[in-house]
Amino acid sequence: MKNMKSIMRIAALTALGLVAAAGIFSADTSDMMMFFVQKAVGFGAAYALGRLYMRWRKTDKWLQEYEEIMMRK
């Protein structure tokens, strides 16, 4: 059950990362309001990604292993 929880957390972080990237790097400038909405959603998703990662890295075994691997490089 703990493995499934880790997989769901990683999937949520991945989804937030994709939404953040799509919102921040979108280049549709035909409608200024939509442009700002996309940027706001992108930065909001990036903020949520950072907050959740900092919270979950303390308790999640898979995220701790990921951090250890990245620190070795």
mmCIF file of the N, C-alpha and C atoms, coordinates in Angstrom:
data_MODEL
# 
_entry.id   MODEL 
# 
loop_
_atom_site.group_PDB 
_atom_site.id 
_atom_site.type_symbol 
_atom_site.label_atom_id 
_atom_site.label_alt_id 
_atom_site.label_comp_id 
_atom_site.label_asym_id 
_atom_site.label_entity_id 
_atom_site.label_seq_id 
_atom_site.pdbx_PDB_ins_code 
_atom_site.Cartn_x 
_atom_site.Cartn_y 
_atom_site.Cartn_z 
_atom_site.occupancy 
_atom_site.B_iso_or_equiv 
_atom_site.pdbx_formal_charge 
_atom_site.auth_seq_id 
_atom_site.auth_comp_id 
_atom_site.auth_asym_id 
_atom_site.auth_atom_id 
_atom_site.pdbx_PDB_model_num 
ATOM 1   N N  . MET A 1 1  ? 0.820  -1.191 0.000   1.00 0.00 ? 1  MET A N  1 
ATOM 2   C CA . MET A 1 1  ? 0.000  0.000  0.000   1.00 0.00 ? 1  MET A CA 1 
ATOM 3   C C  . MET A 1 1  ? 0.870  1.263  0.000   1.00 0.00 ? 1  MET A C  1 
ATOM 4   N N  . LYS A 1 2  ? 2.011  1.198  0.679   1.00 0.00 ? 2  LYS A N  1 
ATOM 5   C CA . LYS A 1 2  ? 2.898  2.362  0.692   1.00 0.00 ? 2  LYS A CA 1 
ATOM 6   C C  . LYS A 1 2  ? 3.473  2.640  -0.688  1.00 0.00 ? 2  LYS A C  1 
ATOM 7   N N  . ASN A 1 3  ? 3.735  1.578  -1.459  1.00 0.00 ? 3  ASN A N  1 
ATOM 8   C CA . ASN A 1 3  ? 4.245  1.783  -2.812  1.00 0.00 ? 3  ASN A CA 1 
ATOM 9   C C  . ASN A 1 3  ? 3.214  2.486  -3.685  1.00 0.00 ? 3  ASN A C  1 
ATOM 10  N N  . MET A 1 4  ? 1.950  2.123  -3.525  1.00 0.00 ? 4  MET A N  1 
ATOM 11  C CA . MET A 1 4  ? 0.895  2.754  -4.315  1.00 0.00 ? 4  MET A CA 1 
ATOM 12  C C  . MET A 1 4  ? 0.783  4.237  -3.952  1.00 0.00 ? 4  MET A C  1 
ATOM 13  N N  . LYS A 1 5  ? 0.948  4.550  -2.674  1.00 0.00 ? 5  LYS A N  1 
ATOM 14  C CA . LYS A 1 5  ? 0.900  5.948  -2.246  1.00 0.00 ? 5  LYS A CA 1 
ATOM 15  C C  . LYS A 1 5  ? 2.055  6.735  -2.867  1.00 0.00 ? 5  LYS A C  1 
ATOM 16  N N  . SER A 1 6  ? 3.233  6.136  -2.912  1.00 0.00 ? 6  SER A N  1 
ATOM 17  C CA . SER A 1 6  ? 4.390  6.799  -3.518  1.00 0.00 ? 6  SER A CA 1 
ATOM 18  C C  . SER A 1 6  ? 4.172  7.010  -5.010  1.00 0.00 ? 6  SER A C  1 
ATOM 19  N N  . ILE A 1 7  ? 3.609  6.011  -5.672  1.00 0.00 ? 7  ILE A N  1 
ATOM 20  C CA . ILE A 1 7  ? 3.340  6.131  -7.106  1.00 0.00 ? 7  ILE A CA 1 
ATOM 21  C C  . ILE A 1 7  ? 2.331  7.250  -7.367  1.00 0.00 ? 7  ILE A C  1 
ATOM 22  N N  . MET A 1 8  ? 1.293  7.346  -6.554  1.00 0.00 ? 8  MET A N  1 
ATOM 23  C CA . MET A 1 8  ? 0.291  8.395  -6.729  1.00 0.00 ? 8  MET A CA 1 
ATOM 24  C C  . MET A 1 8  ? 0.888  9.780  -6.473  1.00 0.00 ? 8  MET A C  1 
ATOM 25  N N  . ARG A 1 9  ? 1.782  9.879  -5.503  1.00 0.00 ? 9  ARG A N  1 
ATOM 26  C CA . ARG A 1 9  ? 2.428  11.160 -5.236  1.00 0.00 ? 9  ARG A CA 1 
ATOM 27  C C  . ARG A 1 9  ? 3.322  11.576 -6.393  1.00 0.00 ? 9  ARG A C  1 
ATOM 28  N N  . ILE A 1 10 ? 4.071  10.632 -6.917  1.00 0.00 ? 10 ILE A N  1 
ATOM 29  C CA . ILE A 1 10 ? 4.945  10.940 -8.054  1.00 0.00 ? 10 ILE A CA 1 
ATOM 30  C C  . ILE A 1 10 ? 4.121  11.317 -9.277  1.00 0.00 ? 10 ILE A C  1 
ATOM 31  N N  . ALA A 1 11 ? 2.991  10.629 -9.480  1.00 0.00 ? 11 ALA A N  1 
ATOM 32  C CA . ALA A 1 11 ? 2.108  10.962 -10.606 1.00 0.00 ? 11 ALA A CA 1 
ATOM 33  C C  . ALA A 1 11 ? 1.526  12.368 -10.435 1.00 0.00 ? 11 ALA A C  1 
ATOM 34  N N  . ALA A 1 12 ? 1.154  12.727 -9.215  1.00 0.00 ? 12 ALA A N  1 
ATOM 35  C CA . ALA A 1 12 ? 0.613  14.071 -8.970  1.00 0.00 ? 12 ALA A CA 1 
ATOM 36  C C  . ALA A 1 12 ? 1.677  15.135 -9.208  1.00 0.00 ? 12 ALA A C  1 
ATOM 37  N N  . LEU A 1 13 ? 2.888  14.884 -8.756  1.00 0.00 ? 13 LEU A N  1 
ATOM 38  C CA . LEU A 1 13 ? 3.968  15.848 -8.980  1.00 0.00 ? 13 LEU A CA 1 
ATOM 39  C C  . LEU A 1 13 ? 4.290  15.977 -10.467 1.00 0.00 ? 13 LEU A C  1 
ATOM 40  N N  . THR A 1 14 ? 4.263  14.867 -11.183 1.00 0.00 ? 14 THR A N  1 
ATOM 41  C CA . THR A 1 14 ? 4.513  14.900 -12.624 1.00 0.00 ? 14 THR A CA 1 
ATOM 42  C C  . THR A 1 14 ? 3.424  15.694 -13.349 1.00 0.00 ? 14 THR A C  1 
ATOM 43  N N  . ALA A 1 15 ? 2.174  15.453 -12.977 1.00 0.00 ? 15 ALA A N  1 
ATOM 44  C CA . ALA A 1 15 ? 1.066  16.173 -13.606 1.00 0.00 ? 15 ALA A CA 1 
ATOM 45  C C  . ALA A 1 15 ? 1.162  17.674 -13.329 1.00 0.00 ? 15 ALA A C  1 
ATOM 46  N N  . LEU A 1 16 ? 1.479  18.034 -12.094 1.00 0.00 ? 16 LEU A N  1 
ATOM 47  C CA . LEU A 1 16 ? 1.642  19.455 -11.776 1.00 0.00 ? 16 LEU A CA 1 
ATOM 48  C C  . LEU A 1 16 ? 2.800  20.067 -12.551 1.00 0.00 ? 16 LEU A C  1 
ATOM 49  N N  . GLY A 1 17 ? 3.873  19.318 -12.713 1.00 0.00 ? 17 GLY A N  1 
ATOM 50  C CA . GLY A 1 17 ? 5.003  19.811 -13.490 1.00 0.00 ? 17 GLY A CA 1 
ATOM 51  C C  . GLY A 1 17 ? 4.645  20.042 -14.944 1.00 0.00 ? 17 GLY A C  1 
ATOM 52  N N  . LEU A 1 18 ? 3.869  19.144 -15.511 1.00 0.00 ? 18 LEU A N  1 
ATOM 53  C CA . LEU A 1 18 ? 3.448  19.308 -16.906 1.00 0.00 ? 18 LEU A CA 1 
ATOM 54  C C  . LEU A 1 18 ? 2.514  20.501 -17.075 1.00 0.00 ? 18 LEU A C  1 
ATOM 55  N N  . VAL A 1 19 ? 1.593  20.677 -16.138 1.00 0.00 ? 19 VAL A N  1 
ATOM 56  C CA . VAL A 1 19 ? 0.684  21.827 -16.198 1.00 0.00 ? 19 VAL A CA 1 
ATOM 57  C C  . VAL A 1 19 ? 1.471  23.127 -16.044 1.00 0.00 ? 19 VAL A C  1 
ATOM 58  N N  . ALA A 1 20 ? 2.439  23.125 -15.138 1.00 0.00 ? 20 ALA A N  1 
ATOM 59  C CA . ALA A 1 20 ? 3.261  24.322 -14.937 1.00 0.00 ? 20 ALA A CA 1 
ATOM 60  C C  . ALA A 1 20 ? 4.046  24.655 -16.197 1.00 0.00 ? 20 ALA A C  1 
ATOM 61  N N  . ALA A 1 21 ? 4.665  23.658 -16.800 1.00 0.00 ? 21 ALA A N  1 
ATOM 62  C CA . ALA A 1 21 ? 5.448  23.898 -18.014 1.00 0.00 ? 21 ALA A CA 1 
ATOM 63  C C  . ALA A 1 21 ? 4.558  24.377 -19.158 1.00 0.00 ? 21 ALA A C  1 
ATOM 64  N N  . ALA A 1 22 ? 3.406  23.754 -19.314 1.00 0.00 ? 22 ALA A N  1 
ATOM 65  C CA . ALA A 1 22 ? 2.500  24.159 -20.389 1.00 0.00 ? 22 ALA A CA 1 
ATOM 66  C C  . ALA A 1 22 ? 1.993  25.582 -20.176 1.00 0.00 ? 22 ALA A C  1 
ATOM 67  N N  . GLY A 1 23 ? 1.697  25.938 -18.951 1.00 0.00 ? 23 GLY A N  1 
ATOM 68  C CA . GLY A 1 23 ? 1.199  27.285 -18.675 1.00 0.00 ? 23 GLY A CA 1 
ATOM 69  C C  . GLY A 1 23 ? 2.264  28.348 -18.825 1.00 0.00 ? 23 GLY A C  1 
ATOM 70  N N  . ILE A 1 24 ? 3.461  28.054 -18.352 1.00 0.00 ? 24 ILE A N  1 
ATOM 71  C CA . ILE A 1 24 ? 4.526  29.055 -18.387 1.00 0.00 ? 24 ILE A CA 1 
ATOM 72  C C  . ILE A 1 24 ? 5.086  29.235 -19.789 1.00 0.00 ? 24 ILE A C  1 
ATOM 73  N N  . PHE A 1 25 ? 5.251  28.143 -20.520 1.00 0.00 ? 25 PHE A N  1 
ATOM 74  C CA . PHE A 1 25 ? 5.899  28.228 -21.827 1.00 0.00 ? 25 PHE A CA 1 
ATOM 75  C C  . PHE A 1 25 ? 4.933  28.353 -22.997 1.00 0.00 ? 25 PHE A C  1 
ATOM 76  N N  . SER A 1 26 ? 3.643  28.531 -22.743 1.00 0.00 ? 26 SER A N  1 
ATOM 77  C CA . SER A 1 26 ? 2.711  28.729 -23.841 1.00 0.00 ? 26 SER A CA 1 
ATOM 78  C C  . SER A 1 26 ? 2.947  30.112 -24.451 1.00 0.00 ? 26 SER A C  1 
ATOM 79  N N  . ALA A 1 27 ? 2.710  30.220 -25.740 1.00 0.00 ? 27 ALA A N  1 
ATOM 80  C CA . ALA A 1 27 ? 3.048  31.459 -26.440 1.00 0.00 ? 27 ALA A CA 1 
ATOM 81  C C  . ALA A 1 27 ? 1.868  32.061 -27.197 1.00 0.00 ? 27 ALA A C  1 
ATOM 82  N N  . ASP A 1 28 ? 0.645  31.780 -26.781 1.00 0.00 ? 28 ASP A N  1 
ATOM 83  C CA . ASP A 1 28 ? -0.522 32.347 -27.442 1.00 0.00 ? 28 ASP A CA 1 
ATOM 84  C C  . ASP A 1 28 ? -0.718 33.780 -26.954 1.00 0.00 ? 28 ASP A C  1 
ATOM 85  N N  . THR A 1 29 ? -0.481 34.743 -27.822 1.00 0.00 ? 29 THR A N  1 
ATOM 86  C CA . THR A 1 29 ? -0.589 36.154 -27.434 1.00 0.00 ? 29 THR A CA 1 
ATOM 87  C C  . THR A 1 29 ? -1.749 36.863 -28.120 1.00 0.00 ? 29 THR A C  1 
ATOM 88  N N  . SER A 1 30 ? -2.657 36.119 -28.740 1.00 0.00 ? 30 SER A N  1 
ATOM 89  C CA . SER A 1 30 ? -3.763 36.768 -29.438 1.00 0.00 ? 30 SER A CA 1 
ATOM 90  C C  . SER A 1 30 ? -4.754 37.401 -28.458 1.00 0.00 ? 30 SER A C  1 
ATOM 91  N N  . ASP A 1 31 ? -4.944 36.774 -27.310 1.00 0.00 ? 31 ASP A N  1 
ATOM 92  C CA . ASP A 1 31 ? -5.858 37.302 -26.297 1.00 0.00 ? 31 ASP A CA 1 
ATOM 93  C C  . ASP A 1 31 ? -5.058 37.550 -25.023 1.00 0.00 ? 31 ASP A C  1 
ATOM 94  N N  . MET A 1 32 ? -4.921 38.807 -24.635 1.00 0.00 ? 32 MET A N  1 
ATOM 95  C CA . MET A 1 32 ? -4.075 39.154 -23.493 1.00 0.00 ? 32 MET A CA 1 
ATOM 96  C C  . MET A 1 32 ? -4.595 38.564 -22.189 1.00 0.00 ? 32 MET A C  1 
ATOM 97  N N  . MET A 1 33 ? -5.926 38.525 -22.018 1.00 0.00 ? 33 MET A N  1 
ATOM 98  C CA . MET A 1 33 ? -6.481 37.979 -20.779 1.00 0.00 ? 33 MET A CA 1 
ATOM 99  C C  . MET A 1 33 ? -6.144 36.491 -20.650 1.00 0.00 ? 33 MET A C  1 
ATOM 100 N N  . MET A 1 34 ? -6.300 35.751 -21.729 1.00 0.00 ? 34 MET A N  1 
ATOM 101 C CA . MET A 1 34 ? -5.992 34.321 -21.705 1.00 0.00 ? 34 MET A CA 1 
ATOM 102 C C  . MET A 1 34 ? -4.496 34.102 -21.478 1.00 0.00 ? 34 MET A C  1 
ATOM 103 N N  . PHE A 1 35 ? -3.681 34.977 -22.023 1.00 0.00 ? 35 PHE A N  1 
ATOM 104 C CA . PHE A 1 35 ? -2.238 34.896 -21.823 1.00 0.00 ? 35 PHE A CA 1 
ATOM 105 C C  . PHE A 1 35 ? -1.895 34.981 -20.336 1.00 0.00 ? 35 PHE A C  1 
ATOM 106 N N  . PHE A 1 36 ? -2.486 35.962 -19.644 1.00 0.00 ? 36 PHE A N  1 
ATOM 107 C CA . PHE A 1 36 ? -2.209 36.119 -18.219 1.00 0.00 ? 36 PHE A CA 1 
ATOM 108 C C  . PHE A 1 36 ? -2.803 34.985 -17.383 1.00 0.00 ? 36 PHE A C  1 
ATOM 109 N N  . VAL A 1 37 ? -3.951 34.471 -17.807 1.00 0.00 ? 37 VAL A N  1 
ATOM 110 C CA . VAL A 1 37 ? -4.550 33.331 -17.095 1.00 0.00 ? 37 VAL A CA 1 
ATOM 111 C C  . VAL A 1 37 ? -3.649 32.109 -17.222 1.00 0.00 ? 37 VAL A C  1 
ATOM 112 N N  . GLN A 1 38 ? -3.132 31.858 -18.419 1.00 0.00 ? 38 GLN A N  1 
ATOM 113 C CA . GLN A 1 38 ? -2.233 30.720 -18.612 1.00 0.00 ? 38 GLN A CA 1 
ATOM 114 C C  . GLN A 1 38 ? -0.973 30.853 -17.770 1.00 0.00 ? 38 GLN A C  1 
ATOM 115 N N  . LYS A 1 39 ? -0.419 32.047 -17.725 1.00 0.00 ? 39 LYS A N  1 
ATOM 116 C CA . LYS A 1 39 ? 0.788  32.271 -16.913 1.00 0.00 ? 39 LYS A CA 1 
ATOM 117 C C  . LYS A 1 39 ? 0.483  32.101 -15.424 1.00 0.00 ? 39 LYS A C  1 
ATOM 118 N N  . ALA A 1 40 ? -0.659 32.598 -14.980 1.00 0.00 ? 40 ALA A N  1 
ATOM 119 C CA . ALA A 1 40 ? -1.031 32.472 -13.568 1.00 0.00 ? 40 ALA A CA 1 
ATOM 120 C C  . ALA A 1 40 ? -1.241 31.010 -13.186 1.00 0.00 ? 40 ALA A C  1 
ATOM 121 N N  . VAL A 1 41 ? -1.896 30.258 -14.057 1.00 0.00 ? 41 VAL A N  1 
ATOM 122 C CA . VAL A 1 41 ? -2.091 28.831 -13.791 1.00 0.00 ? 41 VAL A CA 1 
ATOM 123 C C  . VAL A 1 41 ? -0.748 28.106 -13.773 1.00 0.00 ? 41 VAL A C  1 
ATOM 124 N N  . GLY A 1 42 ? 0.124  28.459 -14.691 1.00 0.00 ? 42 GLY A N  1 
ATOM 125 C CA . GLY A 1 42 ? 1.442  27.834 -14.749 1.00 0.00 ? 42 GLY A CA 1 
ATOM 126 C C  . GLY A 1 42 ? 2.263  28.100 -13.505 1.00 0.00 ? 42 GLY A C  1 
ATOM 127 N N  . PHE A 1 43 ? 2.310  29.354 -13.076 1.00 0.00 ? 43 PHE A N  1 
ATOM 128 C CA . PHE A 1 43 ? 3.075  29.685 -11.877 1.00 0.00 ? 43 PHE A CA 1 
ATOM 129 C C  . PHE A 1 43 ? 2.411  29.141 -10.615 1.00 0.00 ? 43 PHE A C  1 
ATOM 130 N N  . GLY A 1 44 ? 1.086  29.076 -10.610 1.00 0.00 ? 44 GLY A N  1 
ATOM 131 C CA . GLY A 1 44 ? 0.379  28.470 -9.477  1.00 0.00 ? 44 GLY A CA 1 
ATOM 132 C C  . GLY A 1 44 ? 0.682  26.981 -9.360  1.00 0.00 ? 44 GLY A C  1 
ATOM 133 N N  . ALA A 1 45 ? 0.718  26.303 -10.495 1.00 0.00 ? 45 ALA A N  1 
ATOM 134 C CA . ALA A 1 45 ? 1.052  24.877 -10.487 1.00 0.00 ? 45 ALA A CA 1 
ATOM 135 C C  . ALA A 1 45 ? 2.502  24.658 -10.064 1.00 0.00 ? 45 ALA A C  1 
ATOM 136 N N  . ALA A 1 46 ? 3.391  25.542 -10.493 1.00 0.00 ? 46 ALA A N  1 
ATOM 137 C CA . ALA A 1 46 ? 4.794  25.425 -10.082 1.00 0.00 ? 46 ALA A CA 1 
ATOM 138 C C  . ALA A 1 46 ? 4.932  25.655 -8.578  1.00 0.00 ? 46 ALA A C  1 
ATOM 139 N N  . TYR A 1 47 ? 4.189  26.594 -8.031  1.00 0.00 ? 47 TYR A N  1 
ATOM 140 C CA . TYR A 1 47 ? 4.209  26.848 -6.596  1.00 0.00 ? 47 TYR A CA 1 
ATOM 141 C C  . TYR A 1 47 ? 3.679  25.626 -5.831  1.00 0.00 ? 47 TYR A C  1 
ATOM 142 N N  . ALA A 1 48 ? 2.557  25.076 -6.303  1.00 0.00 ? 48 ALA A N  1 
ATOM 143 C CA . ALA A 1 48 ? 1.990  23.894 -5.650  1.00 0.00 ? 48 ALA A CA 1 
ATOM 144 C C  . ALA A 1 48 ? 2.948  22.708 -5.739  1.00 0.00 ? 48 ALA A C  1 
ATOM 145 N N  . LEU A 1 49 ? 3.615  22.570 -6.869  1.00 0.00 ? 49 LEU A N  1 
ATOM 146 C CA . LEU A 1 49 ? 4.597  21.495 -7.042  1.00 0.00 ? 49 LEU A CA 1 
ATOM 147 C C  . LEU A 1 49 ? 5.716  21.626 -6.014  1.00 0.00 ? 49 LEU A C  1 
ATOM 148 N N  . GLY A 1 50 ? 6.241  22.805 -5.863  1.00 0.00 ? 50 GLY A N  1 
ATOM 149 C CA . GLY A 1 50 ? 7.309  23.027 -4.897  1.00 0.00 ? 50 GLY A CA 1 
ATOM 150 C C  . GLY A 1 50 ? 6.870  22.769 -3.469  1.00 0.00 ? 50 GLY A C  1 
ATOM 151 N N  . ARG A 1 51 ? 5.680  23.244 -3.115  1.00 0.00 ? 51 ARG A N  1 
ATOM 152 C CA . ARG A 1 51 ? 5.182  23.039 -1.753  1.00 0.00 ? 51 ARG A CA 1 
ATOM 153 C C  . ARG A 1 51 ? 4.940  21.563 -1.458  1.00 0.00 ? 51 ARG A C  1 
ATOM 154 N N  . LEU A 1 52 ? 4.315  20.862 -2.399  1.00 0.00 ? 52 LEU A N  1 
ATOM 155 C CA . LEU A 1 52 ? 4.038  19.437 -2.173  1.00 0.00 ? 52 LEU A CA 1 
ATOM 156 C C  . LEU A 1 52 ? 5.316  18.615 -2.129  1.00 0.00 ? 52 LEU A C  1 
ATOM 157 N N  . TYR A 1 53 ? 6.258  18.942 -3.003  1.00 0.00 ? 53 TYR A N  1 
ATOM 158 C CA . TYR A 1 53 ? 7.515  18.191 -2.996  1.00 0.00 ? 53 TYR A CA 1 
ATOM 159 C C  . TYR A 1 53 ? 8.239  18.374 -1.661  1.00 0.00 ? 53 TYR A C  1 
ATOM 160 N N  . MET A 1 54 ? 8.305  19.615 -1.164  1.00 0.00 ? 54 MET A N  1 
ATOM 161 C CA . MET A 1 54 ? 8.981  19.863 0.109   1.00 0.00 ? 54 MET A CA 1 
ATOM 162 C C  . MET A 1 54 ? 8.280  19.149 1.263   1.00 0.00 ? 54 MET A C  1 
ATOM 163 N N  . ARG A 1 55 ? 6.983  19.031 1.168   1.00 0.00 ? 55 ARG A N  1 
ATOM 164 C CA . ARG A 1 55 ? 6.225  18.356 2.227   1.00 0.00 ? 55 ARG A CA 1 
ATOM 165 C C  . ARG A 1 55 ? 6.384  16.843 2.160   1.00 0.00 ? 55 ARG A C  1 
ATOM 166 N N  . TRP A 1 56 ? 6.295  16.294 0.952   1.00 0.00 ? 56 TRP A N  1 
ATOM 167 C CA . TRP A 1 56 ? 6.310  14.841 0.799   1.00 0.00 ? 56 TRP A CA 1 
ATOM 168 C C  . TRP A 1 56 ? 7.706  14.249 0.856   1.00 0.00 ? 56 TRP A C  1 
ATOM 169 N N  . ARG A 1 57 ? 8.740  15.005 0.599   1.00 0.00 ? 57 ARG A N  1 
ATOM 170 C CA . ARG A 1 57 ? 10.086 14.435 0.579   1.00 0.00 ? 57 ARG A CA 1 
ATOM 171 C C  . ARG A 1 57 ? 10.541 13.997 1.965   1.00 0.00 ? 57 ARG A C  1 
ATOM 172 N N  . LYS A 1 58 ? 9.922  14.519 2.999   1.00 0.00 ? 58 LYS A N  1 
ATOM 173 C CA . LYS A 1 58 ? 10.280 14.155 4.361   1.00 0.00 ? 58 LYS A CA 1 
ATOM 174 C C  . LYS A 1 58 ? 9.740  12.787 4.754   1.00 0.00 ? 58 LYS A C  1 
ATOM 175 N N  . THR A 1 59 ? 8.631  12.377 4.140   1.00 0.00 ? 59 THR A N  1 
ATOM 176 C CA . THR A 1 59 ? 7.970  11.140 4.565   1.00 0.00 ? 59 THR A CA 1 
ATOM 177 C C  . THR A 1 59 ? 7.965  10.046 3.511   1.00 0.00 ? 59 THR A C  1 
ATOM 178 N N  . ASP A 1 60 ? 8.117  10.391 2.254   1.00 0.00 ? 60 ASP A N  1 
ATOM 179 C CA . ASP A 1 60 ? 7.998  9.407  1.182   1.00 0.00 ? 60 ASP A CA 1 
ATOM 180 C C  . ASP A 1 60 ? 9.344  8.744  0.897   1.00 0.00 ? 60 ASP A C  1 
ATOM 181 N N  . LYS A 1 61 ? 9.353  7.428  0.940   1.00 0.00 ? 61 LYS A N  1 
ATOM 182 C CA . LYS A 1 61 ? 10.585 6.661  0.751   1.00 0.00 ? 61 LYS A CA 1 
ATOM 183 C C  . LYS A 1 61 ? 11.151 6.839  -0.656  1.00 0.00 ? 61 LYS A C  1 
ATOM 184 N N  . TRP A 1 62 ? 10.310 6.838  -1.663  1.00 0.00 ? 62 TRP A N  1 
ATOM 185 C CA . TRP A 1 62 ? 10.782 6.949  -3.046  1.00 0.00 ? 62 TRP A CA 1 
ATOM 186 C C  . TRP A 1 62 ? 11.355 8.329  -3.327  1.00 0.00 ? 62 TRP A C  1 
ATOM 187 N N  . LEU A 1 63 ? 10.742 9.359  -2.796  1.00 0.00 ? 63 LEU A N  1 
ATOM 188 C CA . LEU A 1 63 ? 11.256 10.710 -3.002  1.00 0.00 ? 63 LEU A CA 1 
ATOM 189 C C  . LEU A 1 63 ? 12.576 10.913 -2.264  1.00 0.00 ? 63 LEU A C  1 
ATOM 190 N N  . GLN A 1 64 ? 12.729 10.277 -1.112  1.00 0.00 ? 64 GLN A N  1 
ATOM 191 C CA . GLN A 1 64 ? 14.001 10.349 -0.395  1.00 0.00 ? 64 GLN A CA 1 
ATOM 192 C C  . GLN A 1 64 ? 15.107 9.668  -1.201  1.00 0.00 ? 64 GLN A C  1 
ATOM 193 N N  . GLU A 1 65 ? 14.800 8.525  -1.805  1.00 0.00 ? 65 GLU A N  1 
ATOM 194 C CA . GLU A 1 65 ? 15.780 7.834  -2.646  1.00 0.00 ? 65 GLU A CA 1 
ATOM 195 C C  . GLU A 1 65 ? 16.147 8.680  -3.864  1.00 0.00 ? 65 GLU A C  1 
ATOM 196 N N  . TYR A 1 66 ? 15.158 9.319  -4.471  1.00 0.00 ? 66 TYR A N  1 
ATOM 197 C CA . TYR A 1 66 ? 15.406 10.194 -5.617  1.00 0.00 ? 66 TYR A CA 1 
ATOM 198 C C  . TYR A 1 66 ? 16.358 11.324 -5.230  1.00 0.00 ? 66 TYR A C  1 
ATOM 199 N N  . GLU A 1 67 ? 16.121 11.917 -4.067  1.00 0.00 ? 67 GLU A N  1 
ATOM 200 C CA . GLU A 1 67 ? 16.987 13.003 -3.605  1.00 0.00 ? 67 GLU A CA 1 
ATOM 201 C C  . GLU A 1 67 ? 18.415 12.515 -3.370  1.00 0.00 ? 67 GLU A C  1 
ATOM 202 N N  . GLU A 1 68 ? 18.557 11.342 -2.786  1.00 0.00 ? 68 GLU A N  1 
ATOM 203 C CA . GLU A 1 68 ? 19.888 10.792 -2.550  1.00 0.00 ? 68 GLU A CA 1 
ATOM 204 C C  . GLU A 1 68 ? 20.634 10.553 -3.862  1.00 0.00 ? 68 GLU A C  1 
ATOM 205 N N  . ILE A 1 69 ? 19.942 10.036 -4.854  1.00 0.00 ? 69 ILE A N  1 
ATOM 206 C CA . ILE A 1 69 ? 20.565 9.783  -6.164  1.00 0.00 ? 69 ILE A CA 1 
ATOM 207 C C  . ILE A 1 69 ? 20.989 11.101 -6.805  1.00 0.00 ? 69 ILE A C  1 
ATOM 208 N N  . MET A 1 70 ? 20.141 12.124 -6.725  1.00 0.00 ? 70 MET A N  1 
ATOM 209 C CA . MET A 1 70 ? 20.458 13.407 -7.338  1.00 0.00 ? 70 MET A CA 1 
ATOM 210 C C  . MET A 1 70 ? 21.587 14.129 -6.608  1.00 0.00 ? 70 MET A C  1 
ATOM 211 N N  . MET A 1 71 ? 21.723 13.915 -5.318  1.00 0.00 ? 71 MET A N  1 
ATOM 212 C CA . MET A 1 71 ? 22.780 14.571 -4.554  1.00 0.00 ? 71 MET A CA 1 
ATOM 213 C C  . MET A 1 71 ? 24.137 13.935 -4.832  1.00 0.00 ? 71 MET A C  1 
ATOM 214 N N  . ARG A 1 72 ? 24.177 12.682 -5.237  1.00 0.00 ? 72 ARG A N  1 
ATOM 215 C CA . ARG A 1 72 ? 25.429 12.005 -5.537  1.00 0.00 ? 72 ARG A CA 1 
ATOM 216 C C  . ARG A 1 72 ? 26.082 12.535 -6.795  1.00 0.00 ? 72 ARG A C  1 
ATOM 217 N N  . LYS A 1 73 ? 25.300 13.037 -7.725  1.00 0.00 ? 73 LYS A N  1 
ATOM 218 C CA . LYS A 1 73 ? 25.824 13.472 -9.025  1.00 0.00 ? 73 LYS A CA 1 
ATOM 219 C C  . LYS A 1 73 ? 26.584 14.744 -8.938  1.00 0.00 ? 73 LYS A C  1 
# 
